[in-house]
Amino acid sequence: MAVQENCGSSCLYEALVVGAGIQGSFTAYHLAKRGQKTLLLEQFPLPHTRGSSHGQSRIIRSAYPQDYYVAMMKRAYQLWAVLETEAGTLLHRPTPMLVLGQQQNSEFQSFWQTMQRLDIPHEVFTPQALAQKYPEIHPHGGEMAVADLTAGVLYPDKALQAVQEQFQRSGGTVRDGEKVLRILPGNVVTVTTNRGEYRAKHLVITAGPWTGCLLAPLGVQLPLQPLRIHVYYWQAKGPGTRSHVEHLPCFLGISLNQEAHHIYGLPSDEYPGLVKICYHHGSPVEPDQPDQLDRASAVPDRQILQDFVRNYLPGLDPEPAVEERCLYTNTPDEDFVLDRHPRFNNIIIGAGFSGHGFKFAPVIGEILCKLSLGEETPYNLAPFRISRFLPSPKATL
């Protein structure tokens, strides 16, 4: 990865961002566009597949049960469009996303009601209408569906490259292959890496599954759990069903016939003719040793997905054709962490994106930029505060 300057410890940056995944890259991008002299540090040579921001496809959607996510997604769509214009390339393509579930299921109802209440363009399918519209999907348990018509497929690798290029064009500096060894807080934060020392007025930490080890010496213990997620791709059983499979929409399964929870799928741009179907739960790992799993805590995702494919997508071979992996960094409530350090106001933390944060990256970067600059944001950030993990003060009589 090219860098724009080489001033080492003699530089005083206005902002330094640790972690050049999609969240950190967008944060640095917004800071640089605001005229801030910004350094973006990444421990691995770019591009890499060690974290959570690589690959060819992610779902983008407005459909969420929570109002605060819907509000953030409105801005995220706008900012994705800005980046596409700046980069001169398409970073996503539209395709509906089906929220599948039992009509009586409370979470399914929350999705449906929020789309109605907040006027998200959508279409409702009874089980019969669903089977007619998408004959390759069998509502095995009598599920219905609500289609989010704003949804689509994002291109992660292209998006990450585009935002990093625009960051550099705005005067930002990227340094990869530099692992942070120590952070010394103060009015000016000093960051020591395996290759140098840097000083900045403001620090933003967006280090994915490595965030916890950076925060612990700073007195913050966040309940962040890195998880290894298997990413599976499935092929049609025969040429007669391949054309149907290639036209599958994105989907998110909510408590499908009580057999599985949060299975998602989307058309595969990585492997034409295959479908990407994954289980939104993974097995705890150490991020530097992702191959070492505790068998007792390992999630039987392969078997869960095979059963799902047999029951709901019988046109697919129930043996996955390709298997890959990525990392989630989950919080207990699966809401993000977007906040200032409890003691050091010039240290900002973005973490715990729990496998659903990629689509929000442009607006998350904007929020972290504003927090770094001491500005207010128009969003409800209460769900993302660090204080939600701290013990409640005991009442006094």
N, C-alpha and C positions, 0 to 999 in steps of 0.2 A: 504494500500500500504506500503510495507516494505521500510525502509530507511537504509542507510549504515553507517551513523555516527550521532552523537548527540553532536555537539560542539557549537550550538547556536551562540550568538553574538561574541564569541571569535574567530570564523572562519572568515577569509577573503577569500571569493571565488574569483576566477578569472572571473567567469561569473555566472550570476543569470538570469534565464528565468522565467517569470511570465506567467502562462497559460500552462497547460499540455494537451491541445488538440493535434491534429496531427501536427500542424505547430510548436508549442513550443517543443513538444517531439522530433521532428526531429532536431530542432535547438540545443537542449541540447545534443542530440546524436552526432551530428557533432562536437560540442565543446569538448565533453569528448574524442572523438576519436582523437582530436588534442592535447590531453594532458592537457586540461584546467580543473581545479577544478571547477565543475559546480553544481549548485543547481537548481532544477526544482520545482517551487511552483505551487500548484493547490488549488483553494478555496473550491472545493467540494471533498468529499471522492471518490476515484477512485475504479472501473470505474463508470461513471455516464452518464445520458442521458440529461443533462441540456443544453448542448451546440450544437456543429455542427459536432462532430467527432465520433458519435456513429452509430450503425446499422450494418447490414450485407452486404450491397451492395452499391457501387458507380460505376459510369461509368468512365473508363480510356480511353482516346482517344488522338490521335495526331491531329485530325481535328479541326482547328481553322482558322478563317479568318486572324488573325494577325501572322506575321512571328515570333515575339518575343515569343509568346506562343509555337509555334511549336519547336523553338530552345530549349526552356526550357524543353519541354516534352521529347526530345531525351535523355537528361541527366536524367530526372526523371525515365524513363524506366530502364536505367542502374542501378540507385540507388535502385529502387524497387527490382531488381534482386539480388543486393548485400545483401539487408536485408533478402530476402528469403533464400539465402545461409547461412547467419549467423544464422538465426533463425531455419533453417531446416524445414521450412513449406511453403506451397503455400499460397500466399497472394492475388492472382488474378487468373482468368481463362480467356482465350481469347474467344471473340465472336465478330463478326462484329458489327459496329454501322452504322445505316442508317441515313444520313442527308436527311430529306424529305422536299421538297418544290417545289414551282412553278419555272419552268425553268427561267422565266423572272425576278424573285425576286432578287434584288441586293445582299441581304445578302446570299442567297443560292448560287448565282454565286461566291461570295467571298470565301465561303468554298470550292467550286469545283475548282476554279482557284488556290487557295493556295495549295491544294492537288496535283494538276498537276504540278505547278511550283516548289514545294519543294520535289517532288518525294515521296510523302506519298503513300504507296501501297493502291490502291482503285479500286473500280468497279462501273461502271455507269449503272443505270437501267432506262429505259424508263418506263412510267406508265404501259405499257403492260407487260414488262419483270418483273417489280416489282410485279405485281399481280400474275404472273406465278411462280416466285421464292418463294414468301411469300403469299400464298393464303389467309391467315388470315388477311392480310393488304389490305384494299380497298382504293386505291388512289382516294378518294371521289371527289376531285377537280382537277383531272388530274395531280397530283404531280408526279415528278420523284424522284430519289434517287441517292445519291453517298454514297457508303459504305466505311467506314474507316476500312481497314483490319488489322490495328494494334490494334484495340480497344479491350476492355474486361470489366470484372466486378471485381472490387476490393472488398476485405473483410475488412471493416473499423475496426471492433472490434478486429479482429486478428492482423491487422496491427499496431494498437495503442499499444496493449499489447506487440507485438514483438519489436517495437522500444524502448519502455520504458524498457523492459528487457535488450536489448543490451546496452542502455545508462547506466544502473546500472552495467552491466558487465564490462563496460569501466571505472568504478570508479565514476560514477555520483550518486548524491543523489536526491531522490524524497521526497517531503513533501506534502501530500494532507490534505484537511480540514483546510487550512490556507488562509484566505482571506486577501489580501493586503489592509492595511488601509492608508498607507502614503509612499510616495517615496521622499527621500531627495537627490537631485542631488549633485554632486561634483566629485572630482577626484576619490573618493571612494563613490559609491552610497549606501545609507542606505535604506533598505526596512523594514518597520514595518508591521507586520501581527497581527491577533488576538491572536497569540500564541508566538510571539517572534520578534526578530530584527536580520536582516542579512545585511552583508556588502559585496560588490563586486566591482571589478574594472570595470566591464562592466555589463550592464543590457539590456535584450531583453524583450520587451513587446509583447506577442502574446495572448491576453486575449479575443479574439473573440468579442462578443457584449458588453463586459465590458471594452473594450479598451478605449472608449471615456471618461469614468469617471476617469480612471487612468491618462489619458493625460491632462485633463483640468487643474488640479492644477500645471502641469508643463508648462502651457502656450501654449498648442497646442489644437486647436479646429478643429478636422477633421470632415468632413461631412459624418459620419458613421451612417447608418440607420439599426438597428436591425429589422428583419422581421420574423414573424412566418410563416412557410411553412407547409402546410398540405401534408402528405405523404400517398397516397392512394394505396391500393392493390385491384386488380380486378380478378374475377374468370370467367372461361369458363361457357357458358350457359348450356352445357351438356357434357356428357362423350365423345361424338363424336368429339368435338372441343378441348378437353383438350390437346390431344397430339400435336396439332398444336400450341396451346398457349404456351406450355412448350418449344417449339423450336423457339419462337420469338427472333430475335436479339435485341440488344440495338437500340434505335432510338432517334433522336432529330428532332422535327418538327419545320420548319422555315416558319412562315406565311402560315399556312395551309388553302388554299382557303379563305384567309383573315378572317378566323373565330377565329383563336387563334395564339398565338406567343410563341414559346419556350415551348412546351410541350415535356417532355422526358419520356422514358420508358425503362425498362430493365427486364430480367428474375429475378424472386424473389427467392433468397436463404433463406430469412427469412420465407416465407410461400410457401412451394412447391406446385406447381399447380396454383399459383396466379402470376399476372403480376403487377409490380410496375410502376405506371404511375402518374406523378406529373406535376404541373404547376410551371414554373420557376419564379414565382412572388408571393409575399406574403403580409401580412398585418403588418403595423408598430406596434411594441410592445416595452415595457420596458422589458429587459431581466430577471429582477427579478420578473416580473408580466406577464408572457407570456399568461395567460388566459384572461387578460383584453384588449379587442379589442375595438377600436373606430369603431362603425358600419359604420360611414360615409366613413372611409378609408379602410374598409375590402374588400378584393379581392374576387369576386364570383368564386373561383377556382373550387368548386365542380360542379357547373352548367357548367362551361366551359369544364371540363374534361368529364362530362357525355355526352355532345354534341359531343365531340371528339370521345369517345368510340362508340357511336351509329353510327357515320358516317364512322369512319376509322377502327374500330375493332369490327364489328358487332357480332363476335363470343363470345364477352365478355358480361357479365351481366352489364348493365349500372349503377347499384347500387354498390358502392364500398363495398368489403367484410370486409376490415380492414382499419382503419384510425389512423395514428400516426402523429407526428409533429417533426420538428426540427427548428433551428434558422439559418438564414442567417445574415451576417453583410455586407451590401452593400455600395459601394461607388457610387457616381452619374454616373460615366462612367463604373462601374463594373470591372475596373482594380484594382489590388491589391495596397497596400501601403507597400513598402519595402525600408526603408530609415533610415537615422540617424535623431535624434531630431535636429531641426534647431539651437538650442543653445548648447546642451550637446552632444558632439560627442560620448561619451561612453554610450549613451542610444539609442538603436536600436528599430525600430517599424515594426512589421509585422501585417497587419490588412486588413480588407475590402475584404475578399476573395470571397464574392458575390455569394456563392453557387456553385462555380466551382473550388475551390482551393485545394480540398482534393488530387486529383491526382498529383498535383505539389509538395506535401509536402516534399519529399526527397530533391528536388532541392531548394525549398524555404528555408528549414532548412540550406542547404549548403550556400546559399546566405547570410542569416542573420548571420550565423557563420562568414563568411568572412568579412562582414561589421563590426561585433563586433571586429574582429582582425585587422581592418584597412587595409584589403587586397582588391585588385581589383577583379571583377568578369568578366567572358567572355560574359556576357549577356547585352542586351540593357535594362538598368534599368530606362531610361527616362520616360516611361509610368507609373512608380510606385513611382515617386518622390512626396513628400509632396508639393513641390512648385507649382504643377499644381492646387492646391486648393487655393493658395494665390493670392491676387490682383496683377495684373501686374504693375510694376513701371511706373508712368506717365512720358511720354517723356518731356524733357525740351528743350526749344528753346535757 
